[in-house]
Amino acid sequence: MAAKSKSKPKHIPQRTCVGCRQVLPKRNLIRVVRTEEGVRIDPTGKLAGRGAYLHDAKRCWEQGLKGSLANALRTSISEQDLVALTAYMDGLPEEAPEEEGAPQARTKIKEE
């Protein structure tokens, strides 16, 4: 028998934005992590602690800071952390930039 020459496609980790609930590749989202010191933005994606993901769009951060981010992190966000997250959010664009050649985002659909 001949060996199969087809190689498996590379696995791309998927994560859900807690602001808009879109499922996207992990690298397209910003990780926010709950640590012992409080809630922090994790640019490396490697900090220890419970993490949640948000788009780099202001509208997703606004939605997330209303409560879905705290629920995903299973904690309440302190006033000091909220100020730091809001300051980071203010530097973001209103809409997430579209990437050329990126596959269409799939949303999670509950099957009934």
Contacts in CASP RR format, 6 or more apart in sequence:
PFRMAT RR
TARGET T0000
AUTHOR 0000-0000-0000
METHOD contacts of the structure
MODEL  1
MAAKSKSKPKHIPQRTCVGCRQVLPKRNLIRVVRTEEGVRIDPTGKLAGR
GAYLHDAKRCWEQGLKGSLANALRTSISEQDLVALTAYMDGLPEEAPEEE
GAPQARTKIKEE
12 25 0 8 1.000
12 26 0 8 1.000
13 25 0 8 1.000
13 26 0 8 1.000
14 23 0 8 1.000
14 24 0 8 1.000
14 25 0 8 1.000
14 26 0 8 1.000
15 23 0 8 1.000
15 24 0 8 1.000
15 25 0 8 1.000
15 26 0 8 1.000
15 29 0 8 1.000
15 53 0 8 1.000
16 22 0 8 1.000
16 23 0 8 1.000
16 24 0 8 1.000
16 53 0 8 1.000
16 108 0 8 1.000
17 24 0 8 1.000
17 29 0 8 1.000
17 53 0 8 1.000
17 54 0 8 1.000
17 55 0 8 1.000
17 60 0 8 1.000
18 52 0 8 1.000
18 53 0 8 1.000
18 54 0 8 1.000
18 64 0 8 1.000
18 68 0 8 1.000
18 69 0 8 1.000
18 71 0 8 1.000
18 72 0 8 1.000
19 54 0 8 1.000
19 55 0 8 1.000
19 60 0 8 1.000
19 61 0 8 1.000
19 63 0 8 1.000
19 64 0 8 1.000
19 68 0 8 1.000
19 69 0 8 1.000
20 55 0 8 1.000
20 59 0 8 1.000
20 60 0 8 1.000
20 63 0 8 1.000
21 107 0 8 1.000
21 108 0 8 1.000
22 55 0 8 1.000
22 105 0 8 1.000
22 106 0 8 1.000
22 107 0 8 1.000
23 105 0 8 1.000
23 106 0 8 1.000
23 107 0 8 1.000
23 108 0 8 1.000
24 55 0 8 1.000
24 105 0 8 1.000
26 53 0 8 1.000
28 55 0 8 1.000
28 99 0 8 1.000
28 102 0 8 1.000
29 53 0 8 1.000
29 54 0 8 1.000
29 55 0 8 1.000
29 56 0 8 1.000
30 41 0 8 1.000
30 43 0 8 1.000
30 53 0 8 1.000
30 54 0 8 1.000
30 55 0 8 1.000
30 56 0 8 1.000
31 41 0 8 1.000
31 42 0 8 1.000
31 43 0 8 1.000
31 45 0 8 1.000
31 47 0 8 1.000
31 51 0 8 1.000
31 52 0 8 1.000
31 53 0 8 1.000
32 39 0 8 1.000
32 40 0 8 1.000
32 41 0 8 1.000
32 42 0 8 1.000
32 51 0 8 1.000
32 52 0 8 1.000
32 53 0 8 1.000
32 54 0 8 1.000
32 69 0 8 1.000
32 73 0 8 1.000
32 85 0 8 1.000
33 39 0 8 1.000
33 40 0 8 1.000
33 41 0 8 1.000
33 42 0 8 1.000
33 45 0 8 1.000
33 47 0 8 1.000
33 48 0 8 1.000
33 49 0 8 1.000
33 50 0 8 1.000
33 51 0 8 1.000
33 52 0 8 1.000
33 73 0 8 1.000
34 49 0 8 1.000
34 50 0 8 1.000
34 51 0 8 1.000
34 73 0 8 1.000
34 74 0 8 1.000
34 75 0 8 1.000
35 47 0 8 1.000
35 48 0 8 1.000
35 49 0 8 1.000
38 75 0 8 1.000
38 78 0 8 1.000
38 81 0 8 1.000
39 73 0 8 1.000
39 75 0 8 1.000
39 77 0 8 1.000
39 78 0 8 1.000
39 81 0 8 1.000
39 85 0 8 1.000
40 47 0 8 1.000
40 81 0 8 1.000
41 85 0 8 1.000
41 88 0 8 1.000
42 51 0 8 1.000
50 73 0 8 1.000
50 74 0 8 1.000
50 75 0 8 1.000
51 72 0 8 1.000
51 73 0 8 1.000
52 69 0 8 1.000
52 72 0 8 1.000
52 73 0 8 1.000
54 60 0 8 1.000
54 61 0 8 1.000
54 64 0 8 1.000
54 69 0 8 1.000
55 61 0 8 1.000
55 96 0 8 1.000
56 92 0 8 1.000
56 93 0 8 1.000
56 96 0 8 1.000
56 97 0 8 1.000
57 92 0 8 1.000
57 93 0 8 1.000
57 94 0 8 1.000
57 95 0 8 1.000
57 96 0 8 1.000
58 89 0 8 1.000
58 90 0 8 1.000
58 91 0 8 1.000
58 92 0 8 1.000
58 93 0 8 1.000
58 94 0 8 1.000
59 94 0 8 1.000
59 95 0 8 1.000
60 96 0 8 1.000
61 85 0 8 1.000
61 88 0 8 1.000
61 89 0 8 1.000
61 92 0 8 1.000
62 89 0 8 1.000
65 77 0 8 1.000
65 82 0 8 1.000
65 85 0 8 1.000
65 86 0 8 1.000
65 89 0 8 1.000
69 77 0 8 1.000
69 85 0 8 1.000
70 76 0 8 1.000
70 77 0 8 1.000
77 85 0 8 1.000
END
